[in-house]
């Protein structure tokens, strides 16, 4: 296993052993027999992961804390303004991969631990953001946006998951006070710079034969909920001519999403459905679907969504279906701090690491905070290019290389301006 020039062979070996231990412990939480991970926010699995974070932080000599929005922190010393912060998230999508989010948290814990062993005095912290994926209540980057004041939490507290549990109930079950959620400027001031490590969600690094990339921007994306209401009836006795079947409009919306996205050179996905009564021998009465749209610009995302919704409305009108749509979230395009990115690129260059620029269509907490604090992202090479599924994979060697790079970046930032 090879490390960076400034890391001794002993430190590199120790990093590899610690990574395999910690990542193995975390990966076991929410892992099913097919190798997929489900750790939805505010669930039992999420609570187990939170306990793992606190326990591991203490084991590594760090002080774990939780803020009022459910974000978990691990500090080298008492929290102060302008600390150097790293981390990611521990929640996952349903049946997701082991590395998304988790790699950044484990990498952060190890890097900060290594710097503590080296005697770095500047305040350092690892953060595990709450509910980055939004996989349970469709609330992506919940913890980071709530802390920043960019998410109005109160109007969505009655939003329900597929089991009927409200967000309010889930938060209370996790020990949070729903009435206290919201802007936390003191916590935001504690972040002097944020560097997030994440698994690559593409094949660029394999194509370039490189282990690490430096983020440039996050493409805009939005989520829309579409409710289609028709009329339930018997599958064997109701003539086609008088049916009000929302599944027809669902089919039209699916095909419109693919066609319009291709025309707009955007991405449109319908990956979540709820059907009622969801019976084989009954015409559906109601279908709820969620439309995810991503594109190169805010305008492209809005235009793509509106064209899809327009075609869906037209089909609904033709088939006697009531359509109600709402935009549940929208994240504008984000560029990472040019100054911090330039500094990180110089630090990497000093380690002999080429600056491989990478933009991403996936949302991240570092993107949510980018307009408030300097943020940067490092992407570790993916062995498969797959993400949000069990095929998500990065080699131990590449992960250790990424941890080594993160360690040197945090060390340099802790010394102050170059």
Beta strands, then each sheet from edge to edge (+ up, - down):
strand 1: 63-66
strand 2: 72-75
strand 3: 83-89
strand 4: 124-129
strand 5: 191-199
strand 6: 212-218
strand 7: 221-229
strand 8: 233-234
strand 9: 267-276
strand 10: 282-283
strand 11: 286-294
strand 12: 322-331
strand 13: 334-335
strand 14: 357-360
strand 15: 375-380
sheet 1: 1+ 2- 4+ 3+ 5+ 15+ 6- 13+
sheet 2: 1+ 2- 4+ 3+ 5+ 15+ 6- 14-
sheet 3: 9+ 11- 7+ 12-
sheet 4: 8+ 10-
end
